[in-house]
Amino acid sequence: MTRFCPDISNGAINPCDFRSFFSDDERVDLQKYEARELPPVANPAASCTFNLFFGFFFDGTRNNYNLCKQNEGYSNVARLYDCYPGQVVQGVIGGDESWSEYPHFYKVYVPGVGSPFEQVNDKNDSSLGAAAAKYGHERIVWGLMQALNNVHRYFLGAELFPKEKILAMSRKLVLTGWHLKKERWLTRREIEQGQQSSYEVLREALGELHKVLQPFMCPQGDEPANWGKGKVGRIHVSVFGFSRGATKARSFLNWLRKLCQLDAEILKCSSEFTLAGFPVDFDFLGLFDTVASVGLASSSLLFDGHAEWADAEVSLRVPSGVKCVHLVAGHEIRRSFPLDSIQVGGSLGDGCEEIMFPGVHSDIGGGYLPKEQGRGVDPKGVDMLSRLPLGVMYRKARLAGVPLKAEKLRPAVQYRMAADPQVISRFNAYLETLTVRQGEYKALMQAMYLPYLAWRLSWADRDNRDRLRARFDNLGGISTADMNDLLGGNLKFIEHLGYYRRWANEEMVRVGREQMRRYNPPTLDGDMLRNWETLKKALPCLHDSQKPYVLPEAASWLFQYLLHDSYAWFRLTGKEEQEMLVELERLSQKPADRLSKAEQEWVARYKETKAAGRAEVPEITTDGQEWFFVGGGYLHLRRVYAGADDVRLAKNAPQGEDSTVAA
């Protein structure tokens, strides 16, 4: 079952400090993995046999390594990518490190949807990429072909499948669960159009690889004809992903396994999974808060976001035998960001861990800027909450055999992995306040989220900027855009709290055989009222001021100084901060007499702040967050899928019944 994160060791400040980060016993365990990374030089018979190591890193929505080089907004996937040694894919991102001593290691970084990725012709379709995961399919196909390119590059020093060839292949491949299960399956339309099955497309790609690598291959376990690059023993694969990147990582892993099964079938290998006949081991799958929302997302009432390559029943299942660690957010509640647990029904597979952390989506996977929303004071972000899940994932991956080498990063960038000791101490103090430490998913979510709601209630009357600043000493230096968001979010909370209190305090009436309240709030989401029934029983202070909630200081501190507000920040409509700045620059070029009075004030502030070194957006109240009428807001628990579109964890079941039920 899913469990809470355990206390963080005070020695786990920075993975770059190898001796303090790992215990003596752990360092002994790591030696067995390090032995397979380099050939045994003391054994002449084996000194020409190398293992290959492939690391694949799928970044989250709008997360892009190249866009973070000036602002320290790297996701945890990007930070782990930095720690993985080896050769990079040319033209994607430049590596900060020189890994010349690891010529048989290869790492592949895939920027998040909603951000530019030239290799798949994504010119930065931020709207459809962020909303519907556009270009996600192309990213998965590109990743699959990099696996083949890696083998080719090791032997021949160049890629076999360039960009245009991969894009042409991407147009032929269909990556649904049906195609994953039924290799030769074609729709009637595909048959009528004479299309190849995905199975045939992949078979042709493997055929090209086999043709050029024939002298180096030894699929039956014999010796290669060409010893120029030695002999490959095994290929070790690790995959990481965050947000929709975690969804892509899960789908990618299943398709890569299918590709490797096909390779073994073609070459009649004894191993189940091979590439060019070399046995493949899938060592680790590291996930940060998987969110699908592919196609029409869960922010619409009739869809679940499991379209095309992201079906829950097949594509997102963690394969049997793969060690997987999934770190999930205990305070994420956005309707557009439902979680896809790695549980199937209510159970985890062998070797799988799902660990709940305090924080919202990007508090787990990273990506917030240092000091954003007044969280943290360090300009490098060392005191951000997201550094703790990063350290946990690093440890879990390294102890599973992933060849991460944080200790070999340049000293100038080692701070990217570090955590603040005070944050660790405060984090551990918060964990001590939790009323439960294990149980069903719904109980864990309630233990995390209900105290946060009580905390918000304590300052729900702060309905303007001055009152918010007076309440919170960490908001004094935040940007205007951040204050706009936080104020907009709190005004929504106040509005929705009014609906809730009217509903909760309305008397019940009998309608036929049912007991109903006289008042129905303005929402079309049936789950909302079921969530409210839970809140009414579990958190009476929300509707009854005579029943106060005593919040531990450790929880209040964490909520104020570490935990971000993702609902306030995220909007379905309206312009993002960067888009607003572009618009203000355009307005500033116009004659003043052609601007409205409000626009003139905005432009004046923009010019003033720009001259001071940091352009600011105007003081307006952020609107456009997820709409209440489709289930948006703070007053509900997160939607969590468990291996199928119609099976959800934490769905509000009658008291005493299993909360893992069909939707």
N, C-alpha and C positions, 0 to 999 in steps of 0.2 A: 504494500500500500504506500501511497504518498506519505511523506513524513516531513516534519519541520527540520530546518537546518540546525545542526548541533552547534554548540559554542565554537567560536573561532579561537584557535590557539594564539596566545600573545606572541609566539615566535613566528607566526605566519604573516609577517608584515610584508615581505617582498620575496616572490619566487626567485628573483635574481640572486639572492643570498642562499645558495644551495645548502650549506651546512646548517643554517638555522631554520630554514623552511621545512626541511625533511628531517625526520627522526633518524637515529642510528639504524633502527630496523628497516625503515623505508629506504635508506641509502643502500643497504645490503640488497633489498629487493630490486632496486633499480639497476644494479650491476648486471643482473641476468639479461636485462633488455639491452643494455649498452654493449654487451658482448656480441649481439647479433647485428649491430649497426656497422661494424667494421670487420673485415675478414681476419681470421686468426693468423697473425703474422708468424707465430711460432710453429705453425703447421703448414709446411710447404704444399702438402696435397690439397689443402683447402684454401690457400691464400689467394687463389684466383677466383673464388666464388664470392659473389656479392649479393646481398639482399637489396632490393629497391624499396624506397619509402615514399608514399604519395600522401600528401595532406590536402584536403579540399575544404575551403572556407567560404560559406555562403552568408553574406552579410544581410542585415535586416532592412526593412523598408526605409528608403531614403538614406540609408547609411552607406557611405562611400569613402574609402580610405583616402582617395586623392583629394576630396573636398575637406578633409580634416587636418591637413598638414599645417594650417595656420591657426586653427582654433581649438585643438585638443579634444575634438568631439569624437574620437575613435570609439567604435563599439568594442565589446569584449572579443568578438570574433576577429576583428582587425588586430587587436593586441596579441591574441594567440597566434595569428598568422605571422606576426613579427618574430615570435619565438620559435617558429618551425624552421629548421635549417633547410638549405637546398636551393636549387635553381628555380627562378620565377618564370612565369609566362611573359614573354616580351610584349611590351605595349600595353600591359594592364596597369601595373604600378611598378615603380622602381623600388628595389629593396634598399633599406638603410644599412643592412649588414652584408658583409662578405662571408660567404659560406663555402669558400674554395675547398675546404677539407671534407665537404659532403657532396661530391659530384654525383652520387647515386640517390640523392634526395630531391624530391620535386614538390613544390607547393603551388596550389592553384587558388587564387582569390577571385570571388565572384561578387561584384558590387550589388547592393540591394536594389530591388525594383523601385521605381520612382526616382532613380538617379542615373546619370549617364553611364553607358557601357558601350563603347564604340564597337567592340567585337561582335555584338549582336544587333548593331544598328539602332540601339536605344540612344537617341539624342537628348535624353532627359525628359521623357514623358512623365513628368512628376504627378500629373493629375490622375491619369488612368493607371499608371504604375503603382501609385500609392493606394488608389481606391480599389483596383481590381486585379493587381499583380500582373499587369500587361508586361510582356517580354519575359515572364517567368519561365515559360516553356522553352524559349530560346536559350535561356541561361542554363537550364538543366542539360539540354542537348550539347551545348558548348562544353560543359563540364565533363560529360561522358567522352567527348572526343579528345579532351585533354588527357584523359587516362591513356588513350591509345597514343597520343602525341608524346606522352612522357616516356613510354617504352621505346618509341622510335627515336626520340632525342637521345636517350641513353646510348643506343648503339650507333646511330648515324649523325647525331648532332644537330638535327633540324626537325621541324614539325612535319608531319605527314598530311594533316588536315588543316589547311589555312582557313581564314575567316569565311570567304565566299563559299568554299566547299561545305563548311559546317552549316551555313545559313541555308544552302540548297537542301542539305540533308534534313534540317529542322523543319522545312516545309513539307517533307514527306512523312516524318515521324508523327505518330499519335501516341501520347503518353498517358492515356486513361488507365484506370484500374482494369478495365476489360482487356485492353491490349497487353497489360502486364501479366494477367492470368492466362489469357488465351493467345499464345504467341502469333498464331497465323490468322487471327480473327480480323475480318474486314466487314465494314458496313455495306449495305446494298449499293449505296452511292459510290463508295470507294471501288467496288467491283465493277460497276458500270463505267467508271472513269478509268479503269485499267490501272489503278494505283497498286503499289506494292504494300504488303503488310509491314508493320514496324520491324517484325522479325526479319524479313528479307532485307530491309534497309541496313540493319545492324550487321547482318551476315555479310553483306557486300563490303562494309567498312572493315570488318575483321579480315576478309579475304585480301584486301589491299595491304593490310598490315602484315599478314602472313607471307605474302609474296615477296615483300622487300626485306623482311627479317629472316627469311628461310635459313641463311647460313649460320645464324646465331641461335636458332631455336633447337630445343631438344625435348619435344613434347612427350616422348616415351621414356624419359629419364636417362637417355644415352648422352654422349658428349657432342657439343656443337662442332660444326665444321670449321667455324671461324672463332678463334680464341682471342681476337684482338681486344675485346672488352671484357674478357673473362667469361665466367658463367654465372647466370642469375640463379640464385637459389629460390627465393620466394619474394613476393611483392606484398608489402604491408600497407594497408589503407586505413586512414583515419579521416573522419568527416565531422565538420562542425557547422552549426547554423544558429541564427538568431531570428526570431519573429517569423516573417515569411521566408527568410533564409533558412530557418529551421524546417519549415514545411518543404522547401526545395531540397534541403539536405536529406530528409527522410525519403522523399520520392526518388531523388538521385541515387541514394544507396540501393534502393530496390531495383532500379533500372540497371545500375552498374553490376549488381549481382546477376541479373538476367543476362547482361552482356557477357559476363565471365562464364556463366553456365553454357551459353551458346559457344563460346570459344572452346571450352573443354569438350563439348559435343562434337564440334567440327574436327578437332584434332585427336579425338578419341583418347583423351587424357584420363588417367585414373583419378586425379583430383577433381572435386566438384566444381571449383572455380579456378579459372586460369585466364591469363592474358598472354597471347602469343605462346601459349603452352606452359608458361611459368605459373606455378601455384600462387593463388592470391588468398591472403588472410585479411579479413575485415576486423581490425583490432578494436575500433572505438567509434562511437557516435556520441558527440557532445552537443547538447541542445540547450539553448536559452529561450524559454517561454514561447513555444510553438504557436503561431497564429496563422491560420490558412487564409481566410477571406479572399479566396480566388474566385474571380467572376463577380457575381452580385453578392455582396458581403452580408454578414449577419446584422448590419445596421438597417437592412430592409427586413420586413417581417416575414416574407415568404421564402427566404433563401438562407442557406447555412454557410456559404463560402467554400464549399467542397467541390468546386467545378474542376473539370479537365484532369490535370495531373495531381490534384490534391484531394482525391476521394479518401474518406476516412477508413473504409473497409479494407482496402488493399494497398494503395500507394503510400499511405502514412503509417502503416503497421511497421513496427520495429521487427526485423527478421529474427527468427529464433537463432540463438547462439551468438548474437552480436552484443557486446557489452555496451550499454547505453546509460548515460547520465543526463537527466532532464531537470534543469533548474527553472522553477516557475514562480510567478509573482503573486504574492498573497494579497496585494492591495489594488490590483488592476480590475477595473469594473466596466470599461468601455464596451458598449454593445458591438462595436466594430472590431473588437479584439478578443473574441472568444478563444479560449485555450483548447488546443488539441492535445489532451493528455496522452502519454504513452501507455496508459492502462487500456486493457481491452475488457469492457464491462467494468468490473471492479478489481481486476487483477493485473499485476505486473509480471512480465516475462522473466525467465531466469537471466540473471546478469544485468537486470535493468533497475535503475534507481530514479525516483522522482522526488525532488527535494523542494519544499516550499520556503521561499525567503520573504521577509518583509520588503515591501517596495512595489512600485508599479512596473510596467513592462520594461522601460529603459533603465530603471534602477537595477534590473537583473542583467539585461544584455548590453547595457552601456549606450552611449550616444548623446547623453546630455552634455552641454558645455559646462566647464567649471564655473561655479557660482550662479548657474542658471536658477531662476526662481528663488534666489537667496539661499540655496542649499550649498553649503561649503564656502570656504574662504580662500582656499589654496588656488592660485592661478593655473596650476598644472592639474588640478582635480584629484590630488592624492587623497583628499578627505571626502570623496564621493562614495555613496553607498554601493555603487556598482563594482567597486574594487573588491568587495568581499566575495560575491559570486565568482568573479574572475579568478581569485585565488583558489577557491574551492574547485572550480572546473580544471584549473591548471594541475592541481594536485591529483585529482581523480584521473585525468588523462595520462599524466606522466606515470602514475603507478599502474596504469593499464597497458603501458608499453608505447605510448605516443612519444616520439623523440623530440619533445619540446626542449629548448635549450635557453631559457631565460638568462641563465648565468653567463651566457656568452654574448648577450646583447652589449652594445657599446654603453659605457657608463652614462653617456649623455642622454640616453633614452630609457634607462632602466627605471626611471620614475613612473613610466607608463604602467608598470605592473605593481607598484607599491600601494600599500594601504596605510592609513593613519592609525597609530596605536590607540588614540582616543576614540576613533570611530569603532574600532574593534571592541573596546571596553564598553562603549555605549550600546553597541549592538548586542553584546552578551547580556547586559543588564536588561535590555528590552525582552530578550528571549525568556528571562526569568519571570516576566510578568504574564506570560501566556497561560491561560487557564487550562488548556489541554496541550499535550505534546504528541499525541498520536490518536488515530481514529479514522472515521470515514472522511472523505474529502470535504463534505459540507461542514463538518465540525471544525476542521482545520481552517477553512475559509472564514467561518464565523469568528473563531478565536482571533484571527488576524484583523478582520475588517471591522467588526462591530466596535471595538475600542476607538478605531479611527473615526467612525461616524460620531461617536460620543465626543471626541475631541473637536470635530468640526462644529458640532452643536454648541460648544462652549464659546464660539466666536461668530456665530451665525448672524449676530446683529451688526457686524462690521461691514456696512454697506457703501462705504466710499474709501478713497485712497488714504485719506488722513487717518481714519479710524483703523484701517488695516496696519498702517505703519506704526501707529501708537500701540497696537497689540503685539506686533512682532518686530523685535529688534534686528532681525536679519533681513528685513526688506528695505532698509534705508538706501542701499546702493544699487538696487536692481534696475534693470532697464525698464523703460516705459512700456515696451512690448510685454515684458513679464508681468508688470503690474496690471496692464490691461487684461491679461489672461486670468490672473488670480482674482481680480475683482469680478470679471465676467463669470468665472466659475462659481464664486460665492453667491452672486446674485441669482444664479440658476439654482443653487442649493436652497436659498431662501424661498424661491418660488415653488420648488418641488416639495419643500418641507411644509409649505402651506397646504398643498394638495393632500399630503400624507396626513397631516393633523386633522384636517376636516374629515377625511375618510376614517381614520382611526377612532375619532371621537363621536362619529355618527352612530346612532342607535341602530340595532339590527331589526329587520322586519322579515316576516315569512312571505316568500313568493312561491306558491305551490308547496313543494317539499323542501325547498332550499331556504336557508337563512342568508339574507343579503343585507348590506348596508344601504341606506337611502341615497348615499352619494357615491357616484362613480367618477374617478379622476379622468382627466382628458387624455387618455392613452388607449391605443389599440393593442397594446402588448399584454396578452393574457398572463404572461409570467410575472408582470409587475405586481399584480394584486397577490399572487402567491408568495412573492418575495416579501410583500408588506405584512402578510400574515406571520411570516417568520420574524420580521423585525418587531412587530407588536408584542410578541411573546418574549423575545430574547433581549430587546433593548427598549423597555418601556419609557425611558427618559425622553425618547424622541417625541412622544405625544403627550406625556404627563410630566409637567414640571415639578410635581410633588415627589417624583421618584428619581432623585439625582444619581448620576453615575460617577463613582470615584475612580478617576483615571490615574494610574501610577505615573510618577514623574518621569521614569525611564521611557515610557511609551510616549508621553507628551513631547519629550526632548527629541526623540527620533522622528516623530511626525513633523515637528517644526523645522528641524535643522538638516534632516537627511532625506526625507521622503518627498518626492516630487508629486505634483498634481497633474496627472495625465489627462483627465477629463477637461480641465480648464485650458490646457495647452492645445488640445486636439480639436479641430473643427472640420465639419463636413462642407461648410460653405464659407465664403469670405476669403480674404487674401492673407497669406502668410507674411511674416515680418519682412522677408527679403523682397517679396512681390510688392509690398507697400512702399518700401524704400525706392524701388524702381519707379513706381508711380509718382512718388513725391519728387524724384529727380526730374521726371517729365513735366510735372506741374511747375517746378521751379524755373523752367525755361520759358514759361508763358508770361505775357504781360500781366501785371497785377490786376488791371481792370477787367480781365477776362476770367478771374477767379471769384468764387463766392467768398463771403466773409470767413467762413470756416476754413476754406482751402487756403486763404491768405494766412490765417493763423498757423495752419499746419506747415506751410512752406517756410514761414518765418522761423518756426521752431526747428525745422529740418536744417535750414541753412546755419542756424546758430550752433546746433549740436554737431553738424558736419564740420564746421570750422574748428570746433573744440576737439576734434579727433574721433568722434563716434556719432554717426548719424542716428537720430532717434525718430521713431514713428510718433504720431500725435497721441495725446491722452484721450483715448476713446475706450469704451467698454467692449471687450471682445465678445462677439456673438457668433452664432453658427456652430456651436458645439452640438453633439448628438441630441436629437430632438426627443423631448419627453414622450410625445405621442407614439414613438416607435420603441420606447423602452430606454431612452437615454437618461443620464443623470447619475447621482451618487447613491440613491436609495434602493439598491438591489445588490445581489451577489453576481459574480461573474458566471457566464455560461461556459460550461466545460464539457467537451465531447470526449467520448471514451471508446474509440475504435469503430464507431458507426455514426451515420448521420442522425439516427433516431435513438441513440443511447447517450445520456448525459449524466455526468457526476454532479452531485449537489443540486439536482432538480428537487424542488420542494415537494417531498413525499409526505403523506400523513405521518404524524408523530409516532415513532416506534417502528416505522417501516424502513426498509433499505432505501437510501437516497440515491442509489444508482438505478435509474429507471428509464424506460423508453420515453422519448420526448413526445 
